[in-house]
Amino acid sequence: MTIVAKMKKTTDDMNGWDAQLFRTLAAERGTPLFVYSRAMLEERAKKLLSFHMPCEFTPRYAMKANNHPEVIRLFHELGLHFDASSSYEAFDLLDAGVPGEKISLSSQQPAHRLKELLARGVQYVATSLHQLQLFLETNGRPNTVGLRVNPGLGAGHNNRLTTGGANSSFGLWNAYVPQALALAAAQNVAIDRLHVHIGSGADPNMWGKMMSTALDIVENMPDVVSVDMGGGYKIHRFGDEQEADMAVIAGAFAQQRNDFAAKTGREISLEIEPGNWLVGHAGVLLAEIVDVVDTGKDGHAFLRLNTGMNDIARPGMYGAQHRLEVLNDATESAEYIVVGHNCETGDIFTPAPGDPEGLASRTLKRANIGDVMAIYDVGAYCRSMSHKGYNSFPNAAEIII
């Protein structure tokens, strides 16, 4: 089954935003400036919540994608649940008024103040035998717990975005599930939730295979009543990239879940944790071109911005692509490499696709120092994942309109 929808984006698709609005915002608020669209955030959340599933279905927002307090507040008001990737995120959600029962905590580092989090209702997911043992030793803990399992397969935009398979430390290796079940049973604890995740930016056609693998694991976990399929649902940002069709993916999950119920007599509920898919398109970063330099007739022309990896690290880390637009009235175009302002060769906005070591020029409007550039689809894993404080540059401002 093909579970991909291609999506081409233009400025006109940006929820009514246009170059003049961006230039006005840059003039009034200064740059660099993250601009988020409340309408686009609402549209994605409502679409996710509208899916008709044949079982209990819990869509969670992966907070690590964008932890802006207004984003959290909006999604909470709309009815989304939340995924926290650290105990610090879980406490931030609690402080924002999100009930613990709506928070699932699955973290690489053992949770600090775990007893307090459990007492406040946070749903805990152990990701290793050590974390499970710490949970079992916690006074006042509940008698149920979740378990994140590495299913043995992974898929990501590149190796740095793959969180499953033998090369990934994420989750308990699937062969050790019997040990986890025995540890829990010895303390009269039921492992009632299974969490799996194969990577971010994964090939959308891998989701069906992952669901099948997860249900194979569930067959040997008799107390599991809920399967969390994680996140990583790809969005289109540039060129011929594909965007996962969440409605089709959810439908594929539901069909396999129904087949499992018919086969085993067990009714399993489903959870998913999109982050990028919910907020990625809803953000634009406005920056000023502060210098134009070149390396001679056989070299490159460079546009240097007043932002960089201290605000957006994805291009330099992953070779990630973002659509760029020079906001001026020029009618001519030119080839440019676009770079950031940090003293770091890897501070680049136009790497070769999927290759942070390579350069790829972009055809853009002919630019001048002082022009504003828009960097699109920066709502997820940009501000929240930036190299904050590098070169002591201040954080970019953020507004929601």
C-alpha positions, 0 to 999 in steps of 0.5 A, spaced: 500 500 500 502 506 498 501 511 504 504 517 501 502 524 498 506 529 494 505 536 496 508 542 492 508 548 496 508 555 494 508 562 498 501 562 496 500 556 500 502 559 506 496 560 509 495 567 506 502 569 508 506 573 503 512 577 502 509 584 504 507 581 510 514 578 512 517 584 510 513 588 514 514 583 520 521 584 519 521 591 519 517 592 525 519 586 529 527 585 527 530 579 525 532 573 526 524 572 527 520 566 528 513 566 525 508 561 527 501 561 524 496 559 529 491 557 524 496 552 521 497 549 527 489 548 529 488 545 522 493 540 523 491 538 530 484 538 528 485 534 522 489 529 526 483 529 532 478 528 526 480 521 524 475 515 525 478 509 528 475 502 530 478 503 537 481 507 542 485 512 539 490 517 542 494 522 538 500 525 542 504 531 540 511 530 541 513 536 545 521 536 543 519 538 536 517 545 538 516 547 546 513 554 545 508 555 551 503 557 546 504 551 542 503 547 548 497 551 550 493 551 544 494 543 543 492 542 550 486 546 549 484 542 542 484 536 546 491 533 544 495 528 549 503 529 549 509 525 548 515 527 553 522 525 551 525 527 558 523 528 565 524 536 564 519 536 558 514 532 563 515 537 568 514 543 563 507 540 561 505 539 568 507 546 569 503 548 563 497 545 566 497 539 562 494 533 566 499 527 568 494 522 565 495 526 558 503 525 558 507 519 556 514 519 558 519 515 554 526 518 555 533 516 554 536 518 560 533 515 567 527 520 569 529 524 575 524 525 580 520 519 578 516 518 584 513 525 583 512 524 576 508 518 577 504 521 583 502 526 578 499 521 573 504 521 568 504 515 564 511 512 564 515 508 558 521 504 560 526 504 555 531 499 558 532 494 563 535 499 568 529 504 567 524 498 568 528 496 575 528 503 577 521 504 576 519 497 580 523 500 586 520 506 586 515 507 592 508 508 590 508 506 583 502 504 579 502 496 577 502 498 570 508 500 566 509 501 558 515 499 555 519 501 549 522 496 544 527 496 539 523 492 533 529 490 530 528 495 524 529 502 522 528 507 517 530 514 517 532 520 512 539 518 514 543 514 519 542 520 524 535 520 524 534 512 525 532 510 531 531 502 530 535 497 528 541 494 531 545 500 530 540 504 535 540 504 542 533 507 543 528 502 546 529 495 549 532 490 544 526 485 542 530 479 544 530 482 551 523 482 552 522 476 556 527 478 561 523 485 562 516 481 562 519 476 568 522 482 572 515 486 572 511 479 573 516 478 579 513 485 582 506 484 580 507 489 575 503 488 568 507 491 562 500 494 558 503 499 553 508 497 547 512 503 544 516 502 538 519 508 533 523 506 527 526 513 525 524 520 523 523 522 516 522 515 515 520 512 508 512 512 509 511 505 506 515 502 512 510 504 517 505 498 515 511 493 516 513 496 523 506 495 525 506 488 523 512 487 527 509 491 533 503 486 533 508 480 532 511 482 539 505 484 542 503 476 541 508 475 546 506 480 551 499 478 554 498 484 558 499 489 553 492 493 551 495 499 547 501 500 542 504 507 541 507 507 534 511 513 535 512 519 530 517 521 525 512 522 520 515 526 514 513 532 511 514 535 504 519 541 505 523 542 498 523 539 491 521 532 490 520 530 498 514 526 499 509 527 505 506 522 509 498 522 508 496 521 516 489 519 514 492 513 510 497 511 515 492 511 520 487 507 516 493 502 515 494 501 522 487 500 524 486 495 519 492 491 521 489 492 528 483 489 526 486 483 523 490 482 530 483 482 534 480 477 529 486 473 530 487 473 537 481 476 540 485 481 543 482 489 542 488 493 542 488 501 542 493 505 538 497 511 539 501 515 535 506 521 536 507 526 530 511 532 532 514 535 525 507 533 521 503 537 526 508 543 527 513 543 521 509 547 516 507 552 521 513 556 522 517 561 517 524 564 520 525 571 517 533 573 517 537 579 514 542 578 508 548 581 512 553 580 507 554 578 500 561 574 498 564 570 493 570 566 492 572 568 484 569 566 478 571 559 479 568 559 486 561 560 489 557 566 491 555 566 498 549 570 502 550 570 509 544 571 514 544 574 521 542 567 523 545 560 523 545 554 526 544 557 533 537 558 530 536 552 525 541 546 526 538 541 521 541 543 515 548 542 518 547 536 522 543 532 517 543 535 510 536 537 511 533 542 505 528 548 507 525 552 501 528 559 501 526 566 498 529 572 498 524 578 499 525 583 494 522 586 487 528 583 483 526 580 476 533 577 475 536 571 479 543 568 481 546 562 484 548 562 491 550 558 497 546 561 503 550 560 510 549 562 517 553 567 521 557 563 526 564 561 526 563 554 523 564 551 516 558 547 517 553 553 518 550 552 512 543 553 509 544 549 502 547 543 503 547 537 498 541 533 500 542 529 505 549 530 505 551 536 510 558 535 508 556 537 501 554 544 498 548 545 493 547 552 490 540 555 490 537 559 484 534 565 488 532 572 486 538 576 485 540 579 492 543 585 496 545 586 503 539 588 507 534 584 503 530 579 508 530 572 506 524 567 508 526 560 511 520 556 510 517 550 514 521 551 520 516 550 525 519 543 528 526 541 530 529 548 529 528 553 535 527 547 539 534 543 537 538 549 535 545 550 538 543 555 543 548 560 545 553 558 540 558 564 538 554 568 544 548 570 539 542 571 542 536 567 541 531 569 535 525 572 537 518 568 536 511 570 535 505 567 533 500 570 528 
